[in-house]
Amino acid sequence: MSIFHSINETMMQSLATIWEYNLTRLEFVAVITSLIGVWLGTTGKTWTWPWWGLSSALYGWLFFQWNLYASAILQVVFIGAAIWGWLGWGPKGAEPRKGTTKQYLLIGIGGLLCWVALAPLLASWGAAATWPDSFGLVFSVVAQVIMVLEYRENWALWFIVDAVYSVEYFNQHLTFTAALYVLFTAIAVRGWLKWGRNDLARETLQPVSA
């Protein structure tokens, strides 16, 4: 038996049974690290990214076990984005700004086209979910990129993505993770409000050009 197989068996063992739901050790640790990472993200602090990267690695492992391949692939993107965010944000963290209507119209059209193209591919792989999982993959990537680029609107998109994932994971009987994404949906509202206040404060402090 390989070391990885032994570790995998240990982490996939039940930690607790909650309302007949089997909570594994791996899912529990992934949930805790995800909550810390996302909460730090609402504050705009650079320390969100190490936590984001760790939770993504754990969830990539977990989603692969559940045959949610798009969600597993997405975590690799998140790890890359965490490195990008860690290197790209300034020492004081994010400096929120607003995007333009034209930018988000183009992003929305491109995202919808990618979603429609990806879903049949996932179905051919035998994925447990196709349309919601591909939607989550495409628009999570978009939300992650505009978050790294410090656009406030990332939180509005995270709200939609997290709501979709909440329903998907509940339908897949992944109750604990579905509950986590319900929390993420609420945290996205906090992120939107907090980044908006930070953006307003930054604009107020900028000197007026002559």
Backbone bond lengths (Angstrom), bond angles and torsions (degrees), N, CA, C in turn:
res aa  C-N    CA-C-N  psi(-1)  N-CA   C-N-CA  omega(-1)  CA-C   N-CA-C  phi
1 M - - - 1.467 - - 1.529 109.03 -
2 S 1.347 116.83 127.90 1.457 120.74 -179.33 1.530 110.71 -70.76
3 I 1.336 114.60 160.35 1.464 119.80 178.26 1.522 110.21 -61.72
4 F 1.357 116.22 -43.50 1.466 118.98 -179.15 1.527 111.01 -62.25
5 H 1.336 116.70 -42.32 1.467 119.70 179.96 1.523 110.43 -61.88
6 S 1.329 116.48 -39.14 1.459 120.43 179.28 1.531 110.93 -66.08
7 I 1.343 116.13 -43.61 1.475 120.19 178.42 1.522 110.15 -64.17
8 N 1.337 116.44 -41.33 1.460 120.69 -179.68 1.524 111.03 -61.46
9 E 1.323 116.35 -44.20 1.466 119.97 178.70 1.523 111.18 -61.95
10 T 1.333 116.19 -40.80 1.467 120.44 -179.66 1.522 110.85 -64.82
11 M 1.346 116.86 -45.59 1.463 120.73 -177.06 1.524 112.44 -71.37
12 M 1.334 117.67 -26.62 1.455 120.52 -179.73 1.522 112.36 -87.43
13 Q 1.330 116.83 0.49 1.461 120.14 175.93 1.524 110.39 -71.33
14 S 1.305 115.65 153.02 1.461 121.21 -177.84 1.524 111.43 -68.55
15 L 1.329 115.52 131.94 1.456 121.14 173.94 1.518 110.37 -93.65
16 A 1.331 115.23 -38.15 1.469 120.31 -179.60 1.524 108.64 -162.20
17 T 1.314 116.05 159.05 1.455 122.02 173.21 1.526 107.76 -113.97
18 I 1.335 115.33 117.33 1.462 121.04 -176.10 1.518 108.13 -118.11
19 W 1.354 116.36 112.33 1.463 121.21 -178.04 1.531 110.87 51.50
20 E 1.331 115.42 46.57 1.459 124.71 178.19 1.534 112.60 70.40
21 Y 1.331 117.49 8.90 1.462 121.07 176.65 1.522 109.22 -97.05
22 N 1.336 115.75 129.03 1.457 121.32 -178.31 1.529 109.84 -86.88
23 L 1.320 116.90 107.32 1.460 122.40 -179.76 1.526 109.11 -93.52
24 T 1.340 116.60 116.56 1.463 119.92 179.60 1.522 110.68 -83.48
25 R 1.332 114.73 163.26 1.461 119.78 176.88 1.520 111.39 -61.24
26 L 1.341 115.53 -40.42 1.456 120.27 -177.60 1.524 110.86 -64.61
27 E 1.313 117.22 -44.35 1.464 119.65 -179.35 1.521 111.03 -64.51
28 F 1.320 116.31 -39.64 1.462 119.96 -179.26 1.535 111.27 -61.71
29 V 1.339 116.39 -47.75 1.468 120.37 -179.37 1.535 110.37 -65.24
30 A 1.343 116.67 -39.14 1.460 120.68 179.21 1.525 111.08 -63.21
31 V 1.311 116.62 -40.66 1.466 121.11 179.49 1.528 111.12 -63.11
32 I 1.323 116.74 -47.67 1.466 120.37 -177.96 1.525 111.45 -62.34
33 T 1.330 117.31 -46.93 1.466 119.75 -179.40 1.525 111.23 -66.14
34 S 1.333 117.65 -34.53 1.465 120.92 178.14 1.517 111.37 -65.35
35 L 1.329 116.03 -44.29 1.461 119.68 179.57 1.525 111.32 -60.57
36 I 1.322 116.58 -43.17 1.466 120.19 179.14 1.531 110.10 -62.62
37 G 1.331 116.91 -46.43 1.458 121.03 -177.89 1.516 112.87 -62.62
38 V 1.342 116.95 -46.59 1.463 120.56 -178.09 1.525 110.77 -68.00
39 W 1.329 117.59 -40.30 1.468 120.59 179.18 1.528 110.66 -62.77
40 L 1.317 117.13 -43.49 1.464 120.15 177.08 1.526 110.89 -63.22
41 G 1.347 115.99 -31.92 1.458 119.73 178.43 1.515 112.40 -62.16
42 T 1.338 117.70 -35.28 1.464 120.05 179.84 1.523 111.59 -66.84
43 T 1.317 117.25 -23.87 1.461 120.46 179.19 1.522 112.21 -84.21
44 G 1.341 116.07 -13.29 1.454 120.02 -178.71 1.514 113.78 77.27
45 K 1.330 117.44 14.09 1.467 120.56 -178.88 1.528 110.34 -83.03
46 T 1.329 115.66 142.58 1.462 121.09 -177.54 1.520 112.13 -62.52
47 W 1.327 118.24 -25.64 1.471 121.26 -177.92 1.524 112.92 -67.22
48 T 1.341 116.82 -6.66 1.463 118.22 173.78 1.519 111.53 -61.08
49 W 1.362 117.80 -32.50 1.463 120.43 -168.55 1.523 114.82 -71.41
50 P 1.346 121.35 -41.31 1.475 118.08 175.02 1.531 112.50 -60.60
51 W 1.327 116.20 -40.05 1.463 119.68 178.59 1.527 110.54 -66.71
52 W 1.336 115.79 -39.09 1.464 120.94 178.88 1.528 109.86 -62.57
53 G 1.320 116.61 -44.11 1.458 120.41 -179.82 1.522 112.25 -64.08
54 L 1.346 117.10 -43.23 1.462 121.20 179.63 1.523 111.35 -64.50
55 S 1.326 116.68 -46.29 1.465 119.30 -179.52 1.524 111.17 -64.92
56 S 1.337 117.22 -33.96 1.465 120.71 178.61 1.523 111.02 -66.16
57 A 1.332 116.66 -40.58 1.461 120.19 177.53 1.527 110.94 -62.11
58 L 1.324 116.13 -42.68 1.464 120.49 -179.92 1.524 111.50 -66.66
59 Y 1.330 116.12 -43.04 1.464 118.72 -179.62 1.525 111.79 -72.02
60 G 1.329 117.87 -31.57 1.458 119.13 174.24 1.518 110.88 -59.36
61 W 1.306 115.82 -43.69 1.467 123.06 176.47 1.529 110.76 -59.49
62 L 1.331 114.74 -46.56 1.457 120.24 -176.47 1.527 112.14 -68.60
63 F 1.331 117.51 -45.64 1.460 120.89 -178.20 1.523 111.18 -63.59
64 F 1.325 117.20 -34.46 1.461 119.81 177.60 1.532 110.17 -62.76
65 Q 1.313 116.89 -38.10 1.463 121.20 177.27 1.525 111.39 -63.87
66 W 1.335 116.36 -30.15 1.470 121.82 -177.28 1.536 112.75 -92.62
67 N 1.333 117.82 3.68 1.472 122.92 -178.46 1.526 113.41 63.73
68 L 1.325 116.47 24.37 1.466 121.03 173.64 1.524 106.89 -94.75
69 Y 1.325 115.11 79.75 1.460 120.55 -168.14 1.522 113.23 -67.77
70 A 1.343 117.03 -38.69 1.463 118.94 179.07 1.523 110.45 -64.07
71 S 1.316 115.94 -41.16 1.466 119.50 178.07 1.524 111.02 -64.84
72 A 1.340 116.74 -37.02 1.462 120.25 178.59 1.528 111.11 -66.98
73 I 1.345 116.79 -44.56 1.464 120.81 178.19 1.524 110.52 -62.01
74 L 1.321 115.63 -37.83 1.467 120.88 -179.14 1.520 111.70 -58.34
75 Q 1.317 116.77 -35.01 1.464 119.49 -177.98 1.527 111.73 -65.74
76 V 1.334 117.20 -30.03 1.468 120.68 175.84 1.528 109.27 -64.71
77 V 1.341 116.09 -40.96 1.464 121.16 176.85 1.532 109.72 -62.59
78 F 1.323 115.86 -41.75 1.465 120.08 -179.78 1.530 111.33 -62.90
79 I 1.326 116.89 -38.33 1.471 119.81 179.07 1.529 109.79 -63.91
80 G 1.339 115.82 -43.68 1.460 119.65 176.80 1.519 111.81 -62.12
81 A 1.334 116.41 -41.11 1.460 120.53 179.32 1.529 111.14 -66.78
82 A 1.341 116.18 -33.82 1.469 119.44 178.46 1.525 110.84 -63.52
83 I 1.340 116.30 -40.09 1.471 120.37 176.90 1.529 109.83 -65.60
84 W 1.330 115.80 -43.42 1.459 121.80 179.17 1.534 110.75 -61.41
85 G 1.333 115.92 -46.00 1.459 120.23 179.88 1.518 112.43 -64.34
86 W 1.321 116.55 -41.49 1.467 121.30 179.55 1.522 111.08 -60.71
87 L 1.329 115.73 -40.35 1.462 120.41 -179.13 1.532 112.17 -82.09
88 G 1.341 116.75 -29.14 1.450 120.86 -171.96 1.517 115.86 -88.77
89 W 1.330 117.73 -32.33 1.458 119.34 179.46 1.527 109.19 -73.44
90 G 1.322 115.91 148.22 1.452 120.40 178.37 1.511 111.50 -71.64
91 P 1.342 117.57 172.36 1.471 121.02 -178.84 1.530 113.66 -61.49
92 K 1.323 116.81 -23.12 1.467 120.17 178.57 1.520 112.58 -91.40
93 G 1.333 116.42 2.04 1.457 119.84 179.57 1.516 112.16 94.72
94 A 1.332 115.87 -160.98 1.462 121.54 -175.75 1.525 111.37 -69.68
95 E 1.338 115.11 146.81 1.458 122.59 171.64 1.528 106.73 -119.44
96 P 1.346 117.64 87.91 1.467 121.98 -171.05 1.528 113.28 -56.93
97 R 1.335 114.52 145.22 1.458 121.89 176.59 1.520 108.85 -145.50
98 K 1.338 116.30 171.14 1.459 121.45 -177.67 1.521 110.53 -105.97
99 G 1.335 115.75 144.76 1.445 121.14 172.67 1.520 110.27 -90.68
100 T 1.334 116.50 175.36 1.460 120.99 179.56 1.526 110.44 -98.77
101 T 1.326 115.17 159.22 1.467 120.31 177.70 1.520 111.24 -59.71
102 K 1.322 117.70 -40.53 1.463 121.77 179.98 1.528 111.20 -62.63
103 Q 1.336 116.26 -42.35 1.458 120.07 178.77 1.516 111.23 -58.47
104 Y 1.314 116.74 -46.57 1.460 120.11 -175.01 1.523 112.34 -76.99
105 L 1.327 117.06 -24.95 1.463 119.55 173.63 1.527 109.99 -66.56
106 L 1.325 116.79 -45.13 1.463 121.11 178.36 1.524 111.29 -64.68
107 I 1.327 116.27 -41.78 1.465 120.37 178.23 1.521 110.75 -62.28
108 G 1.339 116.37 -42.04 1.456 120.88 -178.93 1.524 112.28 -63.80
109 I 1.343 116.80 -44.78 1.468 120.69 179.46 1.528 110.30 -64.91
110 G 1.342 116.61 -45.90 1.460 120.21 178.53 1.511 112.40 -61.20
111 G 1.329 116.73 -41.09 1.458 121.09 179.20 1.522 112.19 -63.96
112 L 1.328 117.22 -42.38 1.463 120.71 179.53 1.524 111.40 -63.59
113 L 1.333 116.83 -40.65 1.466 120.33 178.40 1.532 111.24 -64.16
114 C 1.325 116.55 -42.00 1.475 120.33 178.10 1.519 111.13 -64.80
115 W 1.323 117.08 -38.73 1.463 122.01 179.18 1.525 110.71 -60.74
116 V 1.338 115.83 -48.75 1.464 120.69 -178.94 1.530 110.70 -63.21
117 A 1.331 117.42 -36.08 1.462 120.73 -178.93 1.530 112.24 -74.25
118 L 1.331 117.16 -33.04 1.461 120.98 -173.47 1.522 113.57 -79.60
119 A 1.319 117.91 -34.60 1.467 121.17 -173.98 1.533 113.03 -56.77
120 P 1.335 120.10 -46.99 1.478 119.07 178.35 1.524 113.13 -62.30
121 L 1.335 116.67 -33.41 1.467 119.94 178.41 1.524 110.68 -64.17
122 L 1.329 116.50 -43.26 1.466 120.05 177.95 1.527 110.96 -63.51
123 A 1.323 116.01 -38.06 1.468 119.64 178.89 1.529 110.53 -62.30
124 S 1.336 116.98 -38.13 1.461 120.67 179.46 1.522 112.16 -68.53
125 W 1.348 116.51 -22.90 1.471 121.01 177.48 1.523 112.39 -83.47
126 G 1.330 116.89 -7.20 1.456 120.33 -178.00 1.508 113.03 79.66
127 A 1.345 116.99 29.77 1.460 121.06 -179.15 1.523 110.32 -65.60
128 A 1.338 115.73 150.50 1.456 121.19 -178.91 1.521 111.77 -67.80
129 A 1.310 117.12 -29.65 1.462 122.11 177.20 1.525 106.93 -141.58
130 T 1.316 116.17 143.95 1.470 118.64 -176.08 1.522 111.97 -114.24
131 W 1.325 117.31 -67.11 1.464 119.66 -174.94 1.520 113.11 -63.50
132 P 1.319 119.92 -50.23 1.473 117.73 178.93 1.521 112.98 -66.97
133 D 1.350 116.82 -35.37 1.461 119.55 -178.71 1.524 110.93 -69.34
134 S 1.342 116.91 -39.36 1.465 119.43 178.31 1.523 111.11 -70.28
135 F 1.328 117.03 -36.23 1.473 120.08 174.98 1.518 109.88 -59.71
136 G 1.332 115.59 -46.78 1.460 119.94 -179.63 1.514 112.15 -62.16
137 L 1.338 116.76 -40.78 1.462 119.93 -179.01 1.530 110.83 -63.18
138 V 1.342 115.98 -51.62 1.468 119.92 -175.25 1.523 111.41 -62.91
139 F 1.319 116.18 -50.48 1.464 117.99 -172.73 1.528 112.85 -82.49
140 S 1.326 117.50 -18.13 1.464 119.11 169.67 1.524 110.55 -68.39
141 V 1.338 115.94 -39.75 1.468 119.76 176.94 1.530 109.93 -61.16
142 V 1.334 115.84 -44.86 1.464 119.99 179.09 1.531 110.36 -61.24
143 A 1.334 116.24 -47.72 1.464 120.09 -179.08 1.527 111.11 -62.13
144 Q 1.332 116.14 -39.93 1.458 119.98 -179.22 1.527 110.85 -65.14
145 V 1.332 116.93 -43.17 1.467 120.76 -178.74 1.526 110.83 -63.84
146 I 1.330 117.26 -46.53 1.466 118.09 -177.94 1.529 111.22 -72.70
147 M 1.341 117.06 -20.77 1.460 119.50 172.39 1.523 110.17 -70.06
148 V 1.343 116.83 -45.17 1.463 120.56 177.71 1.538 110.26 -60.58
149 L 1.342 115.71 -36.70 1.459 120.75 179.10 1.535 112.49 -78.87
150 E 1.341 116.00 -0.66 1.470 123.73 171.05 1.529 113.91 73.96
151 Y 1.341 116.51 27.92 1.456 120.19 175.06 1.525 109.72 -85.97
152 R 1.310 115.42 131.24 1.464 120.70 -177.03 1.531 112.68 -59.95
153 E 1.333 116.68 -32.57 1.466 120.90 -174.23 1.521 113.66 -64.45
154 N 1.332 117.68 -9.45 1.463 118.45 177.43 1.522 111.40 -57.54
155 W 1.325 116.67 -32.69 1.468 119.70 -176.93 1.525 112.25 -71.89
156 A 1.336 117.23 -32.16 1.464 119.83 175.65 1.527 110.05 -65.17
157 L 1.342 115.86 -40.97 1.458 119.74 178.84 1.523 111.22 -70.32
158 W 1.337 117.56 -39.18 1.466 120.22 176.32 1.526 110.74 -60.14
159 F 1.332 117.14 -36.60 1.466 120.67 178.56 1.528 110.40 -57.35
160 I 1.344 116.62 -46.80 1.464 121.06 -179.24 1.524 110.84 -67.25
161 V 1.333 116.25 -47.41 1.467 120.76 -178.27 1.524 110.98 -61.31
162 D 1.319 117.56 -45.66 1.464 120.79 -178.40 1.521 111.57 -65.67
163 A 1.337 117.05 -35.03 1.467 119.89 177.17 1.531 110.37 -64.99
164 V 1.340 116.78 -41.58 1.469 120.74 178.07 1.519 110.55 -63.71
165 Y 1.340 116.88 -44.61 1.459 120.56 179.18 1.530 111.43 -63.85
166 S 1.313 117.77 -35.39 1.467 120.57 178.71 1.524 110.78 -57.92
167 V 1.330 115.33 -45.59 1.470 120.30 179.72 1.525 110.69 -68.68
168 E 1.344 116.73 -43.12 1.461 120.35 -178.58 1.524 111.83 -59.91
169 Y 1.322 116.92 -49.06 1.463 120.07 -176.00 1.523 111.44 -70.61
170 F 1.325 116.69 -30.36 1.461 119.06 174.47 1.523 110.12 -65.67
171 N 1.331 116.85 -42.43 1.466 120.69 178.71 1.527 112.01 -66.90
172 Q 1.328 117.01 -26.04 1.471 121.73 176.74 1.534 111.78 -86.66
173 H 1.339 116.29 6.07 1.467 123.63 179.44 1.535 112.07 64.47
174 L 1.333 116.05 29.02 1.469 121.39 175.06 1.518 107.18 -99.68
175 T 1.326 114.78 70.23 1.456 121.38 -167.00 1.523 112.81 -61.19
176 F 1.329 117.01 -43.39 1.458 119.98 -175.92 1.526 110.94 -66.16
177 T 1.318 117.12 -42.62 1.459 120.43 177.98 1.527 110.90 -70.34
178 A 1.316 118.21 -35.14 1.466 120.47 175.00 1.523 110.44 -60.43
179 A 1.334 116.75 -41.91 1.466 120.72 177.76 1.526 110.53 -63.65
180 L 1.341 116.71 -37.71 1.458 120.90 177.10 1.520 110.65 -59.82
181 Y 1.333 117.06 -43.50 1.460 119.77 -178.41 1.526 112.40 -71.91
182 V 1.311 117.70 -25.37 1.469 119.93 170.49 1.534 109.26 -63.55
183 L 1.339 116.31 -42.27 1.468 120.18 175.85 1.520 111.18 -63.74
184 F 1.343 116.57 -40.92 1.458 120.35 177.78 1.532 110.92 -59.56
185 T 1.334 116.47 -38.82 1.466 120.60 179.10 1.519 110.48 -60.86
186 A 1.341 116.08 -42.78 1.462 120.20 177.96 1.530 111.20 -68.45
187 I 1.339 116.89 -39.47 1.468 120.78 -179.98 1.528 110.36 -64.97
188 A 1.339 117.48 -31.80 1.464 120.74 177.90 1.526 111.15 -61.32
189 V 1.322 116.70 -34.91 1.473 120.18 176.44 1.524 109.60 -64.43
190 R 1.328 116.44 -43.09 1.471 120.20 177.27 1.533 110.72 -61.98
191 G 1.338 116.50 -41.90 1.451 119.74 179.28 1.515 112.10 -61.56
192 W 1.347 116.26 -42.59 1.464 121.34 178.68 1.530 110.98 -59.47
193 L 1.327 116.09 -46.03 1.461 120.24 -177.65 1.525 111.65 -69.46
194 K 1.336 116.33 -43.65 1.465 119.96 -176.67 1.525 111.29 -69.42
195 W 1.328 117.54 -43.37 1.466 119.91 178.02 1.526 110.54 -65.60
196 G 1.351 116.42 -32.29 1.459 119.69 177.25 1.519 111.49 -65.50
197 R 1.336 116.62 -41.78 1.470 120.22 177.79 1.526 110.73 -65.53
198 N 1.331 116.37 -40.22 1.467 119.94 179.39 1.529 111.29 -65.76
199 D 1.347 116.69 -37.51 1.459 121.33 178.29 1.521 110.26 -64.95
200 L 1.336 116.69 -43.86 1.457 121.35 179.51 1.524 110.74 -63.33
201 A 1.340 116.63 -42.28 1.458 120.55 179.70 1.523 110.88 -64.16
202 R 1.336 117.47 -39.53 1.459 121.00 180.00 1.523 110.91 -65.84
203 E 1.358 116.59 -41.07 1.462 119.93 178.81 1.525 111.34 -65.50
204 T 1.309 116.03 -35.98 1.471 120.92 -179.36 1.529 110.81 -66.31
205 L 1.347 116.14 -36.38 1.456 120.56 -177.00 1.523 113.55 -81.15
206 Q 1.359 117.10 -15.44 1.469 119.02 -178.85 1.519 110.06 -69.47
207 P 1.339 116.31 138.29 1.473 119.47 178.91 1.510 110.98 -68.14
208 V 1.327 115.45 144.81 1.466 121.18 179.98 1.532 107.87 -82.16
209 S 1.339 116.93 126.23 1.464 120.10 -179.76 1.503 111.39 -72.62
210 A 1.328 116.13 148.58 1.454 119.51 -177.49 1.511 111.00 -72.94
